[in-house]
Amino acid sequence: MKILLHLIKADLAMFLRGKLALFWTFAFPLLMLVMQMALFGQDVKLGPVSLAIVDLDRSTESGAYLRQLQAGLRQQHSVDFSPVTTPANSADSTAAQADFVLTVPAGFAANVAAGRTTDIALRSGHGAGAAFDAAYGLLRGYSDAYNLNGLNAPPRVTLPPPPAAAEQALDYRLFLVTGLAGMVILSTSLMGFAGPLVAAREGGMFRMYQLFPMPTGVVVAAWCVSRLLIVLAASLAMFVAAWAIYGVRISADGPQVVAAIAMLALGAGAFLALGLLIAAMTNSVAAATMFCNLLYVPLLFSGNLMVPLGGLPKLAREALDCLPLNAMMSSIRRGLTGGMGWSTDIYSVALLSAMLVACLALSARRFTWMPRS
């Protein structure tokens, strides 16, 4: 144990002396945090705003109101709406998926005939921010246009703003910070682990370690632990910066936060094992770098890290959610918003654990301490 701790300390000291490694691990994610917040603020979703319409009155008058509303939404180009008219008996399932749910209550036509105003129920299913404020403004404006058809009568409809999102809802700030933590896991596990391992092996460093009275596997274990500590430290730095600059808050209780940290550590371990496998399978630093780039770049854009995948087709989103990185990020975000549990996150635990064991087993069969070139 003393040898392991000494090697971890030595590797961390070597890492901290590298200015380039410090920049890409700590400074670059913070720079991305500032840039992304400046561009997108608190918007949760960058794709189309989905609108579920539930007509409980099903009258000629309610149909006229909804036709005018949808015609106005099709003519504007400020917000990309995807309106869907939903039967009353499927309102609950639609509300769980849609960004806005607009409900025309029963008795709408009777109120219009009697000169009474009807409150149209509008509920926001997800998030907040400028895009959602603009969407509500458009819905309110086209509802007011419908009222102009009867200037000599009281307003036929009113559209109060949707209730505020629940405290545990995931806003873009928390989404971005967790995504940047995932980016650090990727970069540290692939670029900052696989390449240096191959360089150390091809440079004869491991052959030198074999001269010392210690198990050679302790060296790799020390490197893995030091990289895991670096990932946790970088993630903590981003959360502190996001809290201090942008007021990011975590609404989950202590056990949920601990579970999210454990999931982050499990994911980091799984991807470090993947980096070890790449080092074991490649013969040169150039080959290791090529394989790392082939994995890193696609995962950076498809891993639900910094850009939400809400605009993708449903089938594509469901397929990407099955990947280890996406499953890990979903579980971490559920933990930080108080929604983590065995029923929702057993898949993530099983998938990352299987990835960790499989990569370690394959690495043990292929890894060599002697240079191959």
C-alpha positions in Angstrom: 0.0 0.0 0.0 2.9 2.4 0.8 4.4 1.8 -2.6 1.0 2.4 -4.3 0.5 5.7 -2.4 4.0 6.8 -3.3 3.5 6.1 -7.0 0.2 7.9 -6.9 1.8 11.0 -5.3 4.7 10.9 -7.8 2.3 10.6 -10.8 0.1 13.5 -9.5 3.3 15.7 -9.0 4.4 14.9 -12.5 0.9 15.8 -13.9 0.8 19.1 -12.0 4.2 20.1 -13.5 2.8 19.8 -17.0 1.3 23.1 -18.0 -0.4 21.8 -21.1 -2.1 19.0 -19.2 -3.3 21.4 -16.6 -4.8 23.7 -19.2 -6.7 20.9 -21.0 -7.9 19.3 -17.8 -8.9 22.4 -15.7 -8.7 25.6 -17.7 -10.3 24.4 -21.0 -13.5 23.0 -19.4 -13.9 26.3 -17.4 -13.4 28.2 -20.7 -16.1 26.0 -22.3 -18.4 26.7 -19.4 -18.1 30.4 -19.8 -18.6 30.2 -23.6 -21.6 27.9 -23.5 -23.3 29.9 -20.8 -22.7 33.1 -22.8 -24.2 31.5 -25.9 -27.1 29.5 -24.6 -27.8 30.8 -21.0 -30.3 28.6 -19.2 -32.1 27.1 -22.3 -32.6 23.4 -21.7 -33.5 22.4 -25.2 -32.1 23.6 -28.5 -34.4 21.6 -30.8 -38.0 22.2 -31.7 -40.4 23.2 -29.0 -43.1 20.5 -28.8 -46.7 21.6 -28.1 -49.3 19.1 -27.1 -52.9 20.3 -27.6 -55.7 18.7 -25.6 -59.3 19.8 -26.6 -61.7 18.7 -23.9 -64.6 20.7 -25.3 -64.4 19.3 -28.9 -66.8 22.0 -30.2 -66.8 24.1 -33.4 -65.7 27.1 -31.4 -62.8 25.3 -29.7 -61.7 24.0 -33.1 -61.8 27.5 -34.6 -59.5 28.8 -31.7 -57.0 25.9 -32.2 -57.0 26.3 -36.0 -56.2 30.0 -35.6 -53.5 29.3 -33.0 -51.8 26.7 -35.2 -52.0 28.8 -38.3 -50.2 31.6 -36.5 -47.5 29.3 -35.2 -46.9 28.0 -38.7 -46.5 31.5 -40.1 -43.9 32.7 -37.6 -40.2 31.8 -37.7 -38.9 32.8 -34.3 -39.5 29.5 -32.5 -39.7 26.1 -34.2 -42.9 24.6 -32.9 -44.1 21.0 -33.3 -47.8 21.2 -32.4 -49.6 17.8 -31.9 -53.3 17.5 -31.3 -53.8 14.9 -28.6 -56.9 12.9 -27.6 -58.1 13.6 -24.1 -57.5 10.1 -22.9 -53.7 10.3 -23.7 -53.1 13.7 -22.1 -51.0 12.3 -19.3 -48.5 10.4 -21.5 -48.2 13.4 -23.8 -47.6 15.8 -20.9 -44.6 13.7 -19.9 -43.0 14.2 -23.3 -44.0 17.7 -24.5 -42.4 21.0 -23.7 -45.8 22.7 -23.5 -49.3 21.2 -22.9 -52.2 23.5 -23.9 -55.6 22.3 -22.7 -59.0 23.7 -23.8 -61.4 23.0 -20.9 -64.9 21.6 -21.4 -67.6 24.2 -21.6 -65.5 26.5 -23.8 -68.2 27.0 -26.5 -70.9 27.6 -23.8 -68.7 30.3 -22.3 -68.2 32.0 -25.7 -71.9 32.0 -26.3 -72.6 33.4 -22.9 -69.9 36.1 -23.2 -67.7 34.7 -20.5 -63.9 34.4 -20.6 -62.3 31.0 -20.5 -58.9 30.4 -18.9 -56.8 28.1 -21.1 -54.6 25.8 -19.1 -50.9 25.9 -20.2 -48.3 23.8 -18.6 -44.6 23.6 -19.2 -43.3 20.1 -19.1 -39.6 20.8 -19.2 -37.2 23.6 -18.4 -37.2 27.4 -18.7 -35.2 30.1 -20.4 -35.4 32.5 -23.3 -36.7 30.0 -25.8 -39.5 29.0 -23.5 -40.4 32.6 -22.7 -40.5 33.4 -26.4 -42.8 30.4 -27.0 -45.2 31.5 -24.3 -45.2 35.0 -25.7 -46.2 33.6 -29.2 -49.0 31.5 -27.7 -50.3 34.5 -25.7 -50.1 36.7 -28.8 -52.1 34.4 -31.1 -54.7 33.9 -28.3 -55.1 37.7 -28.1 -55.5 37.7 -31.9 -58.3 35.3 -31.5 -60.0 37.6 -29.0 -59.9 40.4 -31.6 -62.5 38.6 -33.6 -65.0 39.8 -31.0 -64.2 43.4 -30.2 -67.6 44.2 -28.8 -67.5 41.3 -26.3 -65.3 40.4 -23.4 -62.1 38.5 -24.2 -63.0 34.9 -25.1 -59.8 33.3 -23.8 -57.0 34.2 -21.4 -53.7 32.3 -21.3 -51.9 32.6 -17.9 -48.2 31.8 -17.9 -47.3 28.2 -17.1 -46.4 27.4 -13.5 -42.7 27.7 -12.6 -40.7 24.5 -13.2 -40.2 22.2 -10.3 -37.2 22.8 -8.2 -35.6 19.5 -9.2 -35.9 20.3 -12.9 -32.7 20.1 -14.8 -31.7 23.5 -16.2 -29.1 24.1 -18.8 -26.5 25.3 -16.2 -26.5 22.0 -14.4 -26.7 20.1 -17.7 -23.6 21.9 -18.9 -21.5 21.4 -15.8 -22.2 17.7 -15.7 -21.5 17.4 -19.4 -18.2 19.1 -19.0 -17.4 16.6 -16.2 -18.1 13.9 -18.8 -15.8 15.6 -21.3 -13.0 15.6 -18.7 -13.6 11.9 -18.1 -13.3 11.3 -21.9 -10.2 13.4 -22.4 -8.4 12.2 -19.3 -9.2 8.5 -19.9 -8.3 8.5 -23.6 -5.8 11.3 -24.4 -4.4 11.6 -20.9 -4.0 7.9 -20.1 -3.8 5.6 -23.1 -1.2 7.7 -25.0 1.1 8.2 -22.0 0.9 4.5 -21.1 2.1 3.6 -24.6 4.8 6.2 -24.5 6.0 4.9 -21.1 6.1 1.3 -22.4 7.8 2.1 -25.7 10.3 4.4 -23.9 11.4 1.6 -21.6 9.9 3.0 -18.4 8.0 -0.1 -17.5 11.1 -2.2 -18.1 12.9 0.0 -15.6 10.1 -0.5 -13.0 10.6 -4.3 -13.3 14.0 -3.8 -11.7 12.4 -2.6 -8.5 11.1 -5.0 -5.8 7.4 -4.4 -6.4 4.6 -5.9 -8.6 4.6 -4.2 -12.0 0.8 -4.0 -11.9 1.0 -1.6 -9.1 2.4 1.0 -11.5 -0.7 0.9 -13.8 -3.0 0.8 -10.7 -1.3 4.0 -9.4 -1.8 5.7 -12.8 -5.5 4.7 -12.8 -6.1 6.0 -9.3 -4.2 9.3 -10.0 -6.3 9.9 -13.1 -9.5 9.2 -11.2 -8.4 11.8 -8.6 -7.7 14.3 -11.4 -11.2 13.7 -12.8 -12.9 14.2 -9.5 -10.8 17.4 -8.8 -11.6 18.9 -12.2 -15.3 18.1 -11.8 -15.3 19.7 -8.3 -13.5 22.8 -9.7 -16.2 23.2 -12.4 -19.1 22.8 -9.9 -17.5 25.4 -7.6 -17.0 27.8 -10.5 -20.5 27.3 -11.8 -21.9 27.9 -8.2 -19.8 31.1 -7.7 -20.3 32.6 -11.2 -23.7 31.4 -12.4 -25.5 30.4 -9.1 -25.8 26.7 -10.0 -27.7 24.9 -7.2 -28.1 21.2 -6.5 -31.6 20.4 -5.2 -30.9 16.7 -4.3 -30.3 15.5 -0.8 -27.1 14.0 0.5 -27.6 10.4 -0.5 -28.6 11.3 -4.0 -25.4 13.5 -4.4 -23.3 10.7 -3.1 -24.9 8.3 -5.5 -24.2 10.7 -8.4 -20.5 11.0 -7.3 -20.3 7.2 -7.2 -21.8 7.0 -10.7 -19.2 9.5 -11.9 -16.4 7.5 -10.3 -17.7 4.2 -11.8 -18.0 5.8 -15.2 -14.4 7.3 -14.9 -13.2 3.8 -14.0 -14.9 2.2 -17.0 -13.4 4.7 -19.4 -10.0 4.5 -17.8 -10.2 0.7 -18.4 -11.1 1.5 -22.0 -8.0 3.7 -22.2 -5.9 0.8 -20.7 -7.3 -1.5 -23.4 -6.4 0.9 -26.2 -2.8 1.1 -24.7 -2.7 -2.7 -24.6 -3.9 -3.2 -28.2 -1.7 -0.6 -29.9 2.0 -0.7 -30.7 2.8 3.0 -30.9 1.8 6.4 -29.6 0.5 7.4 -33.1 -1.8 4.4 -33.2 -3.1 5.0 -29.7 -3.7 8.7 -30.5 -5.6 7.7 -33.7 -7.9 5.2 -31.8 -8.5 7.8 -29.1 -9.5 10.4 -31.6 -11.8 8.0 -33.4 -13.7 7.5 -30.1 -13.4 11.0 -28.6 -14.7 13.1 -31.4 -18.0 11.2 -32.0 -18.6 10.7 -28.3 -18.1 14.4 -27.7 -21.1 15.3 -30.0 -23.3 12.2 -29.4 -22.8 11.8 -25.7 -25.3 14.4 -24.5 -22.5 16.4 -22.9 -22.8 20.1 -23.9 -25.5 20.1 -26.6 -28.8 18.5 -25.6 -30.1 15.9 -28.0 -33.7 16.9 -27.8 -33.9 17.9 -31.4 -32.9 14.4 -32.7 -35.6 11.9 -33.8 -37.0 9.8 -31.0 -35.4 6.6 -32.4 -32.0 8.2 -32.5 -32.3 9.5 -29.0 -33.3 6.1 -27.6 -30.4 4.4 -29.4 -27.9 6.9 -28.1 -29.3 6.6 -24.6 -28.1 3.0 -24.6 -24.4 4.0 -25.0 -22.3 3.9 -21.8 -21.5 7.6 -21.8 -25.1 8.7 -22.3 -26.3 6.3 -19.7 -23.7 7.6 -17.2 -24.6 11.2 -17.9 -28.4 10.5 -17.5 -27.8 8.8 -14.1 -25.5 11.6 -12.8 -28.1 14.2 -13.7 -30.9 12.3 -12.1 -28.8 12.0 -9.0 -28.1 15.7 -8.8 -31.9 16.5 -9.3 -33.1 13.9 -6.8 -34.5 11.4 -9.2 -31.9 8.6 -9.0 -33.0 5.1 -8.1 -32.4 1.4 -8.8 -35.4 1.2 -11.1 -34.1 4.0 -13.3 -30.4 3.5 -13.1 -29.7 -0.2 -12.7 -29.0 -0.3 -16.5 -26.3 2.4 -16.1 -24.6 0.5 -13.2 -24.7 -2.8 -15.0 -23.5 -1.4 -18.3 -20.6 0.5 -16.8 -19.6 -2.4 -14.6 -19.6 -4.8 -17.5 -17.5 -2.3 -19.5 -15.0 -2.0 -16.7 -14.7 -5.8 -16.2 -14.5 -6.6 -19.9 -11.9 -3.9 -20.7 -9.7 -5.0 -17.7 -10.0 -8.6 -18.6 -9.0 -8.0 -22.2 -6.2 -5.6 -21.2 -4.7 -8.3 -18.9 -4.5 -10.7 -21.8 -2.9 -8.2 -24.2 -0.8 -5.8 -22.0 2.9 -6.2 -22.1 5.7 -4.4 -20.2 8.2 -4.7 -23.0 8.4 -2.3 -26.0 6.9 -3.6 -29.1 8.7 -1.4 -31.6 
